[in-house]
Amino acid sequence: MATIDITSKTFESVLDTNEIVLIDFWAGWCAPCRMFAPTYSAASDNHPDVAFAKVDTEAEQTLAAQAGISSIPTLMAFRDKVLVFSQPGAIDAAALEQVIADVRALDIQAIRDGLATDGSRVGS
């Protein structure tokens, strides 16, 4: 599956229509972002059941700010609309594969229950 570009207008619909969503927050001027791009693209080809999205932080400054992005690249992973991973910095292919495996293995109901117990807001 190819990566998809998302905007503040399409962000929620991407989360709503995919069980697992990885989002790469990047910018064209960022050398580590450009180095990570082929790794991210290759992983998207290997995992057609996962939505691989990209947010251009220059074009989508409001979305990047809402996501709390302070360093790029930043990789975020959502499972059933719950943010379960966020890490700045480019990672290698093996680390990306591990993130994907870990997100797949999560007991999302236990996470939702824990968030609800903490009083945190959980997406519907």
N, CA, C and O atoms as a GROMACS GRO file, in nm:
protein
  496
    1MET      N    1   0.085  -0.118   0.000
    1MET     CA    2   0.000   0.000   0.000
    1MET      C    3   0.089   0.124   0.000
    1MET      O    4   0.185   0.131   0.076
    2ALA      N    5   0.058   0.218  -0.083
    2ALA     CA    6   0.133   0.343  -0.087
    2ALA      C    7   0.099   0.428   0.034
    2ALA      O    8  -0.006   0.411   0.096
    3THR      N    9   0.188   0.520   0.065
    3THR     CA   10   0.158   0.612   0.174
    3THR      C   11   0.057   0.716   0.125
    3THR      O   12   0.049   0.745   0.005
    4ILE      N   13  -0.019   0.769   0.218
    4ILE     CA   14  -0.118   0.870   0.184
    4ILE      C   15  -0.086   0.999   0.257
    4ILE      O   16  -0.041   0.997   0.371
    5ASP      N   17  -0.108   1.110   0.191
    5ASP     CA   18  -0.090   1.239   0.254
    5ASP      C   19  -0.219   1.275   0.324
    5ASP      O   20  -0.328   1.266   0.267
    6ILE      N   21  -0.207   1.317   0.450
    6ILE     CA   22  -0.328   1.358   0.521
    6ILE      C   23  -0.315   1.503   0.564
    6ILE      O   24  -0.206   1.557   0.580
    7THR      N   25  -0.430   1.564   0.580
    7THR     CA   26  -0.441   1.704   0.619
    7THR      C   27  -0.530   1.712   0.742
    7THR      O   28  -0.584   1.611   0.788
    8SER      N   29  -0.545   1.830   0.792
    8SER     CA   30  -0.635   1.847   0.907
    8SER      C   31  -0.778   1.809   0.869
    8SER      O   32  -0.855   1.768   0.955
    9LYS      N   33  -0.814   1.822   0.742
    9LYS     CA   34  -0.948   1.786   0.696
    9LYS      C   35  -0.968   1.635   0.683
    9LYS      O   36  -1.080   1.586   0.698
   10THR      N   37  -0.861   1.560   0.656
   10THR     CA   38  -0.875   1.416   0.634
   10THR      C   39  -0.825   1.331   0.751
   10THR      O   40  -0.842   1.210   0.752
   11PHE      N   41  -0.763   1.395   0.849
   11PHE     CA   42  -0.703   1.324   0.962
   11PHE      C   43  -0.803   1.231   1.031
   11PHE      O   44  -0.776   1.111   1.045
   12GLU      N   45  -0.917   1.284   1.073
   12GLU     CA   46  -1.015   1.204   1.146
   12GLU      C   47  -1.070   1.089   1.062
   12GLU      O   48  -1.089   0.979   1.113
   13SER      N   49  -1.094   1.113   0.933
   13SER     CA   50  -1.150   1.007   0.849
   13SER      C   51  -1.050   0.894   0.830
   13SER      O   52  -1.089   0.778   0.821
   14VAL      N   53  -0.921   0.926   0.824
   14VAL     CA   54  -0.820   0.821   0.814
   14VAL      C   55  -0.820   0.736   0.940
   14VAL      O   56  -0.812   0.613   0.933
   15LEU      N   57  -0.829   0.800   1.056
   15LEU     CA   58  -0.835   0.725   1.182
   15LEU      C   59  -0.963   0.643   1.193
   15LEU      O   60  -0.962   0.531   1.243
   16ASP      N   61  -1.074   0.700   1.145
   16ASP     CA   62  -1.204   0.633   1.154
   16ASP      C   63  -1.213   0.508   1.067
   16ASP      O   64  -1.285   0.414   1.101
   17THR      N   65  -1.140   0.505   0.957
   17THR     CA   66  -1.157   0.398   0.859
   17THR      C   67  -1.044   0.296   0.857
   17THR      O   68  -1.041   0.209   0.770
   18ASN      N   69  -0.952   0.305   0.952
   18ASN     CA   70  -0.840   0.211   0.957
   18ASN      C   71  -0.813   0.168   1.100
   18ASN      O   72  -0.813   0.251   1.191
   19GLU      N   73  -0.791   0.039   1.120
   19GLU     CA   74  -0.762  -0.012   1.254
   19GLU      C   75  -0.626   0.036   1.304
   19GLU      O   76  -0.612   0.078   1.418
   20ILE      N   77  -0.526   0.028   1.216
   20ILE     CA   78  -0.390   0.071   1.252
   20ILE      C   79  -0.348   0.180   1.154
   20ILE      O   80  -0.355   0.162   1.032
   21VAL      N   81  -0.304   0.292   1.209
   21VAL     CA   82  -0.257   0.404   1.128
   21VAL      C   83  -0.121   0.447   1.182
   21VAL      O   84  -0.106   0.478   1.300
   22LEU      N   85  -0.023   0.450   1.094
   22LEU     CA   86   0.107   0.509   1.125
   22LEU      C   87   0.113   0.643   1.055
   22LEU      O   88   0.072   0.656   0.940
   23ILE      N   89   0.164   0.744   1.124
   23ILE     CA   90   0.175   0.877   1.066
   23ILE      C   91   0.318   0.928   1.081
   23ILE      O   92   0.374   0.932   1.191
   24ASP      N   93   0.376   0.965   0.968
   24ASP     CA   94   0.509   1.023   0.962
   24ASP      C   95   0.493   1.174   0.946
   24ASP      O   96   0.447   1.222   0.842
   25PHE      N   97   0.530   1.249   1.049
   25PHE     CA   98   0.531   1.395   1.041
   25PHE      C   99   0.669   1.435   0.990
   25PHE      O  100   0.770   1.401   1.052
   26TRP      N  101   0.675   1.507   0.879
   26TRP     CA  102   0.800   1.533   0.809
   26TRP      C  103   0.797   1.673   0.745
   26TRP      O  104   0.696   1.743   0.749
   27ALA      N  105   0.910   1.711   0.688
   27ALA     CA  106   0.920   1.834   0.607
   27ALA      C  107   1.026   1.810   0.500
   27ALA      O  108   1.122   1.736   0.521
   28GLY      N  109   1.007   1.874   0.386
   28GLY     CA  110   1.098   1.854   0.274
   28GLY      C  111   1.240   1.899   0.300
   28GLY      O  112   1.333   1.843   0.242
   29TRP      N  113   1.260   1.997   0.386
   29TRP     CA  114   1.394   2.049   0.415
   29TRP      C  115   1.470   1.963   0.517
   29TRP      O  116   1.588   1.986   0.541
   30CYS      N  117   1.403   1.866   0.576
   30CYS     CA  118   1.458   1.786   0.686
   30CYS      C  119   1.535   1.664   0.632
   30CYS      O  120   1.475   1.572   0.578
   31ALA      N  121   1.666   1.665   0.648
   31ALA     CA  122   1.748   1.553   0.598
   31ALA      C  123   1.712   1.419   0.663
   31ALA      O  124   1.700   1.320   0.591
   32PRO      N  125   1.695   1.411   0.795
   32PRO     CA  126   1.654   1.282   0.853
   32PRO      C  127   1.518   1.235   0.801
   32PRO      O  128   1.495   1.115   0.788
   33CYS      N  129   1.428   1.330   0.772
   33CYS     CA  130   1.298   1.293   0.715
   33CYS      C  131   1.316   1.228   0.578
   33CYS      O  132   1.254   1.126   0.548
   34ARG      N  133   1.402   1.287   0.496
   34ARG     CA  134   1.428   1.232   0.363
   34ARG      C  135   1.496   1.096   0.372
   34ARG      O  136   1.472   1.009   0.288
   35MET      N  137   1.580   1.075   0.473
   35MET     CA  138   1.645   0.946   0.491
   35MET      C  139   1.546   0.839   0.536
   35MET      O  140   1.558   0.722   0.497
   36PHE      N  141   1.447   0.877   0.617
   36PHE     CA  142   1.347   0.783   0.668
   36PHE      C  143   1.243   0.746   0.563
   36PHE      O  144   1.186   0.637   0.568
   37ALA      N  145   1.217   0.834   0.467
   37ALA     CA  146   1.109   0.815   0.370
   37ALA      C  147   1.115   0.681   0.296
   37ALA      O  148   1.011   0.616   0.286
   38PRO      N  149   1.230   0.636   0.244
   38PRO     CA  150   1.231   0.506   0.174
   38PRO      C  151   1.200   0.388   0.267
   38PRO      O  152   1.136   0.291   0.225
   39THR      N  153   1.244   0.395   0.391
   39THR     CA  154   1.215   0.290   0.489
   39THR      C  155   1.065   0.283   0.515
   39THR      O  156   1.007   0.175   0.519
   40TYR      N  157   1.005   0.398   0.532
   40TYR     CA  158   0.861   0.408   0.559
   40TYR      C  159   0.781   0.357   0.439
   40TYR      O  160   0.684   0.283   0.454
   41SER      N  161   0.822   0.397   0.320
   41SER     CA  162   0.755   0.354   0.198
   41SER      C  163   0.764   0.204   0.179
   41SER      O  164   0.665   0.140   0.143
   42ALA      N  165   0.881   0.146   0.203
   42ALA     CA  166   0.900   0.002   0.189
   42ALA      C  167   0.812  -0.074   0.289
   42ALA      O  168   0.753  -0.176   0.254
   43ALA      N  169   0.802  -0.024   0.410
   43ALA     CA  170   0.717  -0.088   0.511
   43ALA      C  171   0.571  -0.084   0.468
   43ALA      O  172   0.495  -0.178   0.492
   44SER      N  173   0.530   0.026   0.404
   44SER     CA  174   0.391   0.036   0.359
   44SER      C  175   0.361  -0.070   0.254
   44SER      O  176   0.250  -0.122   0.248
   45ASP      N  177   0.458  -0.104   0.171
   45ASP     CA  178   0.440  -0.210   0.071
   45ASP      C  179   0.428  -0.348   0.137
   45ASP      O  180   0.358  -0.435   0.087
   46ASN      N  181   0.496  -0.366   0.250
   46ASN     CA  182   0.498  -0.495   0.319
   46ASN      C  183   0.380  -0.517   0.412
   46ASN      O  184   0.357  -0.630   0.457
   47HIS      N  185   0.304  -0.412   0.442
   47HIS     CA  186   0.194  -0.421   0.538
   47HIS      C  187   0.068  -0.354   0.481
   47HIS      O  188   0.032  -0.244   0.524
   48PRO      N  189   0.002  -0.419   0.386
   48PRO     CA  190  -0.114  -0.357   0.322
   48PRO      C  191  -0.233  -0.337   0.416
   48PRO      O  192  -0.325  -0.261   0.384
   49ASP      N  193  -0.232  -0.403   0.531
   49ASP     CA  194  -0.342  -0.388   0.627
   49ASP      C  195  -0.324  -0.267   0.718
   49ASP      O  196  -0.412  -0.237   0.799
   50VAL      N  197  -0.212  -0.198   0.708
   50VAL     CA  198  -0.182  -0.082   0.790
   50VAL      C  199  -0.187   0.042   0.702
   50VAL      O  200  -0.134   0.042   0.591
   51ALA      N  201  -0.251   0.148   0.752
   51ALA     CA  202  -0.252   0.275   0.678
   51ALA      C  203  -0.126   0.351   0.714
   51ALA      O  204  -0.101   0.382   0.831
   52PHE      N  205  -0.047   0.382   0.613
   52PHE     CA  206   0.075   0.460   0.629
   52PHE      C  207   0.046   0.600   0.576
   52PHE      O  208   0.026   0.620   0.457
   53ALA      N  209   0.046   0.697   0.666
   53ALA     CA  210   0.012   0.834   0.630
   53ALA      C  211   0.131   0.925   0.654
   53ALA      O  212   0.220   0.895   0.734
   54LYS      N  213   0.130   1.036   0.584
   54LYS     CA  214   0.235   1.137   0.600
   54LYS      C  215   0.169   1.273   0.619
   54LYS      O  216   0.068   1.304   0.556
   55VAL      N  217   0.229   1.353   0.706
   55VAL     CA  218   0.185   1.490   0.727
   55VAL      C  219   0.303   1.581   0.701
   55VAL      O  220   0.404   1.575   0.771
   56ASP      N  221   0.291   1.666   0.600
   56ASP     CA  222   0.391   1.767   0.571
   56ASP      C  223   0.372   1.879   0.672
   56ASP      O  224   0.275   1.955   0.664
   57THR      N  225   0.464   1.890   0.767
   57THR     CA  226   0.448   1.986   0.876
   57THR      C  227   0.456   2.131   0.829
   57THR      O  228   0.409   2.221   0.899
   58GLU      N  229   0.514   2.155   0.713
   58GLU     CA  230   0.517   2.290   0.658
   58GLU      C  231   0.380   2.328   0.604
   58GLU      O  232   0.334   2.440   0.626
   59ALA      N  233   0.315   2.237   0.535
   59ALA     CA  234   0.183   2.264   0.477
   59ALA      C  235   0.072   2.252   0.581
   59ALA      O  236  -0.032   2.317   0.568
   60GLU      N  237   0.094   2.170   0.682
   60GLU     CA  238  -0.009   2.142   0.784
   60GLU      C  239   0.040   2.182   0.923
   60GLU      O  240   0.046   2.099   1.014
   61GLN      N  241   0.075   2.309   0.937
   61GLN     CA  242   0.131   2.357   1.063
   61GLN      C  243   0.031   2.346   1.179
   61GLN      O  244   0.070   2.317   1.292
   62THR      N  245  -0.096   2.369   1.152
   62THR     CA  246  -0.197   2.359   1.258
   62THR      C  247  -0.210   2.216   1.305
   62THR      O  248  -0.216   2.190   1.426
   63LEU      N  249  -0.215   2.121   1.212
   63LEU     CA  250  -0.225   1.979   1.248
   63LEU      C  251  -0.101   1.936   1.326
   63LEU      O  252  -0.113   1.864   1.426
   64ALA      N  253   0.016   1.978   1.282
   64ALA     CA  254   0.139   1.944   1.352
   64ALA      C  255   0.138   2.000   1.494
   64ALA      O  256   0.181   1.933   1.588
   65ALA      N  257   0.090   2.122   1.510
   65ALA     CA  258   0.081   2.183   1.642
   65ALA      C  259  -0.018   2.108   1.730
   65ALA      O  260   0.009   2.084   1.848
   66GLN      N  261  -0.133   2.072   1.674
   66GLN     CA  262  -0.234   1.997   1.751
   66GLN      C  263  -0.180   1.862   1.795
   66GLN      O  264  -0.217   1.811   1.901
   67ALA      N  265  -0.091   1.803   1.714
   67ALA     CA  266  -0.032   1.674   1.748
   67ALA      C  267   0.086   1.689   1.843
   67ALA      O  268   0.143   1.589   1.888
   68GLY      N  269   0.125   1.812   1.873
   68GLY     CA  270   0.235   1.835   1.966
   68GLY      C  271   0.371   1.806   1.906
   68GLY      O  272   0.465   1.772   1.978
   69ILE      N  273   0.384   1.820   1.775
   69ILE     CA  274   0.510   1.791   1.709
   69ILE      C  275   0.609   1.902   1.736
   69ILE      O  276   0.584   2.018   1.704
   70SER      N  277   0.722   1.866   1.796
   70SER     CA  278   0.826   1.965   1.823
   70SER      C  279   0.958   1.927   1.757
   70SER      O  280   1.054   2.004   1.759
   71SER      N  281   0.964   1.807   1.698
   71SER     CA  282   1.084   1.758   1.632
   71SER      C  283   1.040   1.667   1.518
   71SER      O  284   0.945   1.590   1.532
   72ILE      N  285   1.110   1.677   1.407
   72ILE     CA  286   1.077   1.590   1.295
   72ILE      C  287   1.203   1.517   1.249
   72ILE      O  288   1.314   1.568   1.264
   73PRO      N  289   1.185   1.399   1.193
   73PRO     CA  290   1.057   1.332   1.178
   73PRO      C  291   1.004   1.282   1.313
   73PRO      O  292   1.081   1.254   1.405
   74THR      N  293   0.874   1.273   1.321
   74THR     CA  294   0.809   1.208   1.435
   74THR      C  295   0.715   1.103   1.379
   74THR      O  296   0.638   1.129   1.287
   75LEU      N  297   0.723   0.984   1.435
   75LEU     CA  298   0.635   0.875   1.396
   75LEU      C  299   0.532   0.854   1.506
   75LEU      O  300   0.566   0.841   1.624
   76MET      N  301   0.405   0.852   1.466
   76MET     CA  302   0.296   0.820   1.559
   76MET      C  303   0.223   0.698   1.508
   76MET      O  304   0.213   0.675   1.388
   77ALA      N  305   0.173   0.618   1.603
   77ALA     CA  306   0.092   0.501   1.568
   77ALA      C  307  -0.038   0.507   1.646
   77ALA      O  308  -0.040   0.534   1.766
   78PHE      N  309  -0.146   0.481   1.574
   78PHE     CA  310  -0.279   0.475   1.634
   78PHE      C  311  -0.336   0.336   1.613
   78PHE      O  312  -0.318   0.276   1.507
   79ARG      N  313  -0.403   0.287   1.713
   79ARG     CA  314  -0.474   0.159   1.703
   79ARG      C  315  -0.616   0.186   1.747
   79ARG      O  316  -0.639   0.228   1.860
   80ASP      N  317  -0.711   0.163   1.659
   80ASP     CA  318  -0.852   0.191   1.688
   80ASP      C  319  -0.870   0.332   1.743
   80ASP      O  320  -0.941   0.354   1.841
   81LYS      N  321  -0.807   0.428   1.678
   81LYS     CA  322  -0.815   0.571   1.707
   81LYS      C  323  -0.749   0.613   1.838
   81LYS      O  324  -0.765   0.727   1.881
   82VAL      N  325  -0.675   0.524   1.901
   82VAL     CA  326  -0.603   0.556   2.024
   82VAL      C  327  -0.454   0.570   1.991
   82VAL      O  328  -0.395   0.480   1.932
   83LEU      N  329  -0.394   0.682   2.029
   83LEU     CA  330  -0.252   0.700   2.011
   83LEU      C  331  -0.178   0.604   2.103
   83LEU      O  332  -0.192   0.611   2.225
   84VAL      N  333  -0.100   0.513   2.044
   84VAL     CA  334  -0.031   0.411   2.124
   84VAL      C  335   0.121   0.421   2.114
   84VAL      O  336   0.193   0.350   2.184
   85PHE      N  337   0.170   0.509   2.024
   85PHE     CA  338   0.314   0.524   2.007
   85PHE      C  339   0.342   0.660   1.948
   85PHE      O  340   0.272   0.705   1.857
   86SER      N  341   0.445   0.726   1.998
   86SER     CA  342   0.491   0.852   1.941
   86SER      C  343   0.638   0.867   1.974
   86SER      O  344   0.679   0.861   2.090
   87GLN      N  345   0.718   0.887   1.868
   87GLN     CA  346   0.862   0.899   1.889
   87GLN      C  347   0.924   0.988   1.782
   87GLN      O  348   0.906   0.964   1.663
   88PRO      N  349   0.997   1.091   1.825
   88PRO     CA  350   1.070   1.172   1.728
   88PRO      C  351   1.198   1.100   1.685
   88PRO      O  352   1.252   1.017   1.758
   89GLY      N  353   1.245   1.135   1.566
   89GLY     CA  354   1.370   1.080   1.515
   89GLY      C  355   1.346   0.969   1.415
   89GLY      O  356   1.251   0.892   1.426
   90ALA      N  357   1.434   0.963   1.317
   90ALA     CA  358   1.425   0.857   1.216
   90ALA      C  359   1.464   0.724   1.280
   90ALA      O  360   1.556   0.718   1.362
   91ILE      N  361   1.394   0.620   1.241
   91ILE     CA  362   1.428   0.486   1.290
   91ILE      C  363   1.460   0.397   1.171
   91ILE      O  364   1.421   0.426   1.058
   92ASP      N  365   1.532   0.289   1.197
   92ASP     CA  366   1.568   0.200   1.087
   92ASP      C  367   1.455   0.100   1.060
   92ASP      O  368   1.356   0.095   1.133
   93ALA      N  369   1.472   0.021   0.956
   93ALA     CA  370   1.368  -0.072   0.912
   93ALA      C  371   1.332  -0.173   1.021
   93ALA      O  372   1.215  -0.203   1.040
   94ALA      N  373   1.431  -0.225   1.092
   94ALA     CA  374   1.405  -0.325   1.196
   94ALA      C  375   1.322  -0.263   1.310
   94ALA      O  376   1.229  -0.325   1.360
   95ALA      N  377   1.356  -0.142   1.348
   95ALA     CA  378   1.281  -0.075   1.455
   95ALA      C  379   1.138  -0.045   1.410
   95ALA      O  380   1.044  -0.056   1.489
   96LEU      N  381   1.120  -0.007   1.284
   96LEU     CA  382   0.986   0.018   1.232
   96LEU      C  383   0.904  -0.110   1.230
   96LEU      O  384   0.786  -0.109   1.265
   97GLU      N  385   0.965  -0.219   1.190
   97GLU     CA  386   0.896  -0.349   1.192
   97GLU      C  387   0.855  -0.386   1.334
   97GLU      O  388   0.747  -0.442   1.354
   98GLN      N  389   0.939  -0.355   1.431
   98GLN     CA  390   0.908  -0.385   1.571
   98GLN      C  391   0.791  -0.301   1.619
   98GLN      O  392   0.704  -0.350   1.691
   99VAL      N  393   0.787  -0.174   1.580
   99VAL     CA  394   0.675  -0.088   1.617
   99VAL      C  395   0.545  -0.146   1.562
   99VAL      O  396   0.445  -0.154   1.633
  100ILE      N  397   0.547  -0.186   1.436
  100ILE     CA  398   0.427  -0.242   1.373
  100ILE      C  399   0.384  -0.369   1.445
  100ILE      O  400   0.265  -0.387   1.473
  101ALA      N  401   0.478  -0.456   1.475
  101ALA     CA  402   0.445  -0.581   1.546
  101ALA      C  403   0.388  -0.551   1.685
  101ALA      O  404   0.291  -0.613   1.728
  102ASP      N  405   0.448  -0.455   1.754
  102ASP     CA  406   0.401  -0.420   1.888
  102ASP      C  407   0.260  -0.361   1.884
  102ASP      O  408   0.177  -0.393   1.970
  103VAL      N  409   0.233  -0.277   1.786
  103VAL     CA  410   0.100  -0.217   1.775
  103VAL      C  411  -0.004  -0.324   1.744
  103VAL      O  412  -0.114  -0.322   1.798
  104ARG      N  413   0.031  -0.419   1.657
  104ARG     CA  414  -0.061  -0.530   1.626
  104ARG      C  415  -0.091  -0.614   1.750
  104ARG      O  416  -0.203  -0.662   1.768
  105ALA      N  417   0.009  -0.633   1.835
  105ALA     CA  418  -0.004  -0.723   1.950
  105ALA      C  419  -0.076  -0.660   2.069
  105ALA      O  420  -0.108  -0.730   2.165
  106LEU      N  421  -0.100  -0.531   2.064
  106LEU     CA  422  -0.163  -0.464   2.178
  106LEU      C  423  -0.302  -0.518   2.209
  106LEU      O  424  -0.378  -0.554   2.119
  107ASP      N  425  -0.332  -0.522   2.337
  107ASP     CA  426  -0.468  -0.550   2.382
  107ASP      C  427  -0.535  -0.413   2.395
  107ASP      O  428  -0.530  -0.350   2.501
  108ILE      N  429  -0.598  -0.369   2.287
  108ILE     CA  430  -0.651  -0.233   2.282
  108ILE      C  431  -0.762  -0.211   2.384
  108ILE      O  432  -0.778  -0.100   2.435
  109GLN      N  433  -0.838  -0.314   2.415
  109GLN     CA  434  -0.944  -0.297   2.516
  109GLN      C  435  -0.883  -0.269   2.653
  109GLN      O  436  -0.936  -0.188   2.729
  110ALA      N  437  -0.775  -0.336   2.685
  110ALA     CA  438  -0.708  -0.311   2.813
  110ALA      C  439  -0.655  -0.168   2.818
  110ALA      O  440  -0.659  -0.103   2.922
  111ILE      N  441  -0.605  -0.118   2.706
  111ILE     CA  442  -0.557   0.019   2.700
  111ILE      C  443  -0.673   0.116   2.718
  111ILE      O  444  -0.663   0.212   2.794
  112ARG      N  445  -0.784   0.090   2.649
  112ARG     CA  446  -0.903   0.176   2.664
  112ARG      C  447  -0.951   0.175   2.809
  112ARG      O  448  -0.986   0.279   2.865
  113ASP      N  449  -0.954   0.055   2.870
  113ASP     CA  450  -0.998   0.045   3.009
  113ASP      C  451  -0.906   0.125   3.101
  113ASP      O  452  -0.954   0.193   3.192
  114GLY      N  453  -0.776   0.116   3.077
  114GLY     CA  454  -0.680   0.190   3.158
  114GLY      C  455  -0.695   0.340   3.141
  114GLY      O  456  -0.686   0.415   3.239
  115LEU      N  457  -0.719   0.385   3.017
  115LEU     CA  458  -0.740   0.527   2.994
  115LEU      C  459  -0.867   0.575   3.062
  115LEU      O  460  -0.871   0.684   3.120
  116ALA      N  461  -0.971   0.494   3.055
  116ALA     CA  462  -1.099   0.532   3.118
  116ALA      C  463  -1.082   0.538   3.270
  116ALA      O  464  -1.138   0.628   3.333
  117THR      N  465  -1.007   0.447   3.328
  117THR     CA  466  -0.984   0.446   3.472
  117THR      C  467  -0.906   0.569   3.516
  117THR      O  468  -0.930   0.623   3.623
  118ASP      N  469  -0.812   0.612   3.432
  118ASP     CA  470  -0.732   0.731   3.463
  118ASP      C  471  -0.809   0.860   3.443
  118ASP      O  472  -0.762   0.968   3.479
  119GLY      N  473  -0.930   0.848   3.386
  119GLY     CA  474  -1.009   0.968   3.361
  119GLY      C  475  -0.972   1.038   3.232
  119GLY      O  476  -1.021   1.148   3.204
  120SER      N  477  -0.884   0.976   3.154
  120SER     CA  478  -0.844   1.036   3.027
  120SER      C  479  -0.953   1.020   2.924
  120SER      O  480  -1.032   0.926   2.931
  121ARG      N  481  -0.956   1.110   2.829
  121ARG     CA  482  -1.054   1.102   2.721
  121ARG      C  483  -1.006   0.999   2.618
  121ARG      O  484  -0.891   1.001   2.576
  122VAL      N  485  -1.096   0.912   2.581
  122VAL     CA  486  -1.067   0.810   2.479
  122VAL      C  487  -1.156   0.838   2.361
  122VAL      O  488  -1.274   0.870   2.377
  123GLY      N  489  -1.100   0.828   2.240
  123GLY     CA  490  -1.179   0.847   2.119
  123GLY      C  491  -1.291   0.747   2.110
  123GLY      O  492  -1.280   0.637   2.164
  124SER      N  493  -1.400   0.784   2.043
  124SER     CA  494  -1.516   0.695   2.033
  124SER      C  495  -1.491   0.581   1.938
  124SER      O  496  -1.579   0.497   1.918
   0.00000   0.00000   0.00000
